[in-house]
Amino acid sequence: MPSHSLPPFSLSRRDFVSSAVAAGLGTLATHAEAETPPVNRGPKIGKQAIEDRIGFGAWINDVRLEAMPFAYWPPDLLDEVAERSLIETMRLQAASGYNMFDVFGLFAAWGWPVDIVSAVDQERDARVRRIQKAARELGIKLIYGLGVYSWGFDKIIQHDPAVKGPNIHAMCASREESWVWQKKIIDFILQYDFDGYHLEASDLGRCTCEQCMKTWPVLATYYNHITAKCADYIRRQAPGKYISAITISWADWNTGFTAEDKQNLITLSHQVDSILDQGHHGPFVKEADRKAFVDQLQCKYGTSGGFWVYPPFRCHRERWFLPYTRKTGEHIQRLYADGGRSVLYYQGPINNPGVEVNVAFGGKIMSDVSRDVTDVLSEVIEELYQPKTQEAHRFLVKTFQHGEEAYLSNMNYDADGIHLKGQLAYPGPGELHIGFGVSLAGATSAVPVYLYEPNLNDQGRAAYAKGLEACLGHVSKIEHQVGAVERVQRLKNSIYHALDDVLNVAYARETMPKP
């Protein structure tokens, strides 16, 4: 058995609460099921390692171990389940080699209250501080996801006409009053002494008033300006804190960054520790141009690993099975070769077997990109599932490899291999949504959109179903040759649920009336 053992996720509520009360969460890292060896500080960091090995929440309940069928996105509830889920996720991160955890929603989502302070009552304050304490004990830096002029300002915009522009979610960057509000929020957050700050200016769009468009006609220039302003303020108020600039939606997904955009980012690189070109529909810095661009930066550059699944918070946590270790592993290796030293690697509920393996694999491959991706997957499988025979180990590795190939190799791409058919405006996906809620039945679950067009067509669904059947056969063949009994049952359940969904979708499509 390898020495770098991965932790369980299944700490009970009773154990969690008693540990938190008795020891301030100090003993969390020692909890383990009989099926899992003791936790240690993770793998040895190799000479060829990604420096910023960041687990990205993204939101606090994206890693939640229980579904939230009646919530609305993004749910910012910070209850016992959310706290426990965040801490158990960090335990897996620590055992796998991550050194940072970046998360949004610890204090607010859509709207900070106008008085700012009432966002955090006594209970929430205590939970945040316990999460911080657990992170420190695990050797994980906790990075606060900070909205820059948007994400968190809806109530302020409604309250203060001076900051209003055409965008109901974004303050006007031309108004000094907007900067006053931004500083108030930063000052409040700084009291908690987080290890760093993720600056996100663009996910909800920009202000398009006449003055803003005149001053900053180019998207990237606008976002660069307000990001740099916040970075400079945080640097002066809290020297030494990690600061990352996130470039989601800064440019057109097809054309990417222009020469002017890149030059502005080079200037920004003097003020931040990393620039993260995540790649929701592919990176804005095209791979062929990446090395030359990275060489000019004064900070680190990174992506979100080339591909990720965004988990549906309303769904049962075992409803999908979608490992992607080869795709992300090879992307991270190429990124490192081009000088990239940061990765913002998406997380998810670790009681989903695919998510658990993806998260563990991501930390280990980032810790040493020189390793073979199959060897890393093999190590993760051995540690998590504790196979008792070589046959069991081999079939489990095949299960995760085939699960990845069965989906990704059957996506309905155009001949260019970049755009899904019928989606020429958007390359990708880099980010794959498993499901979206609908108004039926009170939106208590989610439609498995990843099984529909444009992702999969009829032929793709049939091939994916066959692949899942093969995975189910692999697991059924060796399930009694595995030490981690509960974990292998979750794996079977996850494959079953995914297979049920794809067969139901395929049947509905085959039997629906043709026009």
Secondary structure as UniProt FT lines:
FT   HELIX           13..23
FT   TURN            24..27
FT   HELIX           28..30
FT   TURN            34..35
FT   STRAND          52..59
FT   HELIX           60..63
FT   TURN            69..70
FT   HELIX           80..96
FT   STRAND          100..104
FT   TURN            114..115
FT   HELIX           117..119
FT   HELIX           122..138
FT   STRAND          141..147
FT   STRAND          152..153
FT   HELIX           154..159
FT   HELIX           161..163
FT   TURN            168..169
FT   TURN            173..174
FT   HELIX           176..190
FT   TURN            191..192
FT   STRAND          196..200
FT   TURN            203..204
FT   HELIX           210..215
FT   HELIX           219..237
FT   TURN            239..240
FT   STRAND          242..246
FT   TURN            248..249
FT   TURN            253..255
FT   HELIX           259..268
FT   TURN            269..271
FT   STRAND          274..276
FT   TURN            280..281
FT   HELIX           287..294
FT   TURN            295..296
FT   STRAND          300..303
FT   STRAND          308..310
FT   TURN            313..314
FT   TURN            317..318
FT   HELIX           325..337
FT   TURN            338..339
FT   STRAND          342..346
FT   TURN            350..351
FT   HELIX           353..367
FT   TURN            369..370
FT   HELIX           373..385
FT   HELIX           390..408
FT   TURN            409..410
FT   TURN            415..416
FT   STRAND          419..420
FT   TURN            421..422
FT   TURN            424..425
FT   STRAND          431..433
FT   HELIX           440..443
FT   HELIX           449..451
FT   TURN            453..455
FT   HELIX           458..478
FT   HELIX           479..481
FT   HELIX           485..511
//
